[in-house]
Amino acid sequence: SVGGLAQVSTNLLDVDQTPPLRAYQAIVEESSRLGVKTERSEMVGLCPERALSASGAKEMRLQDSWEAHLLEPKVRAALGGHRD
């Protein structure tokens, strides 16, 4: 329990098999079946650009900027903006 709320945590190992939005939707569905409302989501770490879109992030009600969790921009920045 975090702040009087239940928290569900999961690790996604294959975002092509289970994209973050699909995992979120499954959690919302199961929570709803149990009579529990889903208020927001949080992403920890980085994910490939292909795994998360602006509309998906909005539907997931991410509590922080979804762009901050994209892997490729971080790699490009670390390489000085070069794309090979």
C-alpha positions as CSV (number, residue, x, y, z in Angstrom):
1,S,0.0,0.0,0.0
2,V,1.3,3.4,-1.0
3,G,-0.5,6.4,0.5
4,G,-3.5,4.2,1.3
5,L,-3.6,2.9,-2.2
6,A,-2.7,-0.5,-3.6
7,Q,0.2,-0.7,-6.0
8,V,0.8,-3.2,-8.7
9,S,4.3,-3.6,-10.0
10,T,5.5,-5.6,-13.0
11,N,8.6,-6.0,-15.2
12,L,8.0,-6.2,-19.0
13,L,10.7,-8.3,-20.6
14,D,9.4,-8.3,-24.2
15,V,7.6,-5.1,-25.1
16,D,6.8,-6.5,-28.6
17,Q,4.9,-9.4,-26.9
18,T,3.4,-7.3,-24.1
19,P,3.5,-3.6,-24.8
20,P,3.1,-1.3,-21.7
21,L,-0.4,-0.2,-22.7
22,R,-1.6,-3.8,-23.0
23,A,-0.2,-4.6,-19.5
24,Y,-1.8,-1.5,-18.1
25,Q,-5.2,-2.4,-19.7
26,A,-5.0,-5.9,-18.3
27,I,-4.4,-4.4,-14.8
28,V,-7.2,-1.9,-15.2
29,E,-9.6,-4.7,-16.3
30,E,-8.7,-7.0,-13.4
31,S,-8.8,-4.2,-10.9
32,S,-12.2,-3.1,-12.1
33,R,-13.5,-6.7,-11.9
34,L,-12.4,-6.6,-8.2
35,G,-14.1,-3.3,-7.7
36,V,-10.9,-1.3,-7.5
37,K,-10.3,2.0,-9.5
38,T,-7.0,2.5,-11.2
39,E,-5.9,6.1,-10.7
40,R,-2.6,6.4,-12.5
41,S,0.5,4.6,-13.6
42,E,4.2,5.1,-13.3
43,M,7.1,3.9,-15.4
44,V,10.5,3.3,-13.9
45,G,13.4,3.0,-16.3
46,L,13.6,3.2,-20.1
47,C,11.7,1.6,-22.9
48,P,12.1,1.5,-26.7
49,E,10.3,4.2,-28.6
50,R,8.2,1.6,-30.5
51,A,6.7,0.5,-27.1
52,L,5.1,3.7,-26.0
53,S,3.2,6.4,-27.9
54,A,1.8,9.7,-26.7
55,S,-1.8,8.4,-26.9
56,G,-0.8,5.2,-25.1
57,A,0.9,7.2,-22.4
58,K,-2.2,9.4,-22.0
59,E,-4.4,6.4,-21.7
60,M,-2.1,4.9,-19.1
61,R,-2.3,8.1,-17.1
62,L,1.4,8.2,-16.5
63,Q,2.2,10.5,-13.7
64,D,5.3,12.0,-15.3
65,S,6.6,12.8,-18.9
66,W,6.4,9.7,-21.0
67,E,9.2,11.0,-23.3
68,A,11.6,10.9,-20.4
69,H,11.3,7.1,-20.4
70,L,12.3,6.6,-24.1
71,L,15.6,4.7,-24.7
72,E,16.6,5.9,-28.1
73,P,16.7,9.7,-27.3
74,K,18.9,9.0,-24.3
75,V,21.3,6.9,-26.5
76,R,21.3,9.6,-29.2
77,A,22.1,12.3,-26.7
78,A,24.9,10.2,-25.2
79,L,26.4,9.7,-28.7
80,G,26.2,13.5,-29.3
81,G,23.2,13.3,-31.5
82,H,24.8,11.0,-34.1
83,R,22.6,8.3,-35.8
84,D,24.5,5.4,-37.4
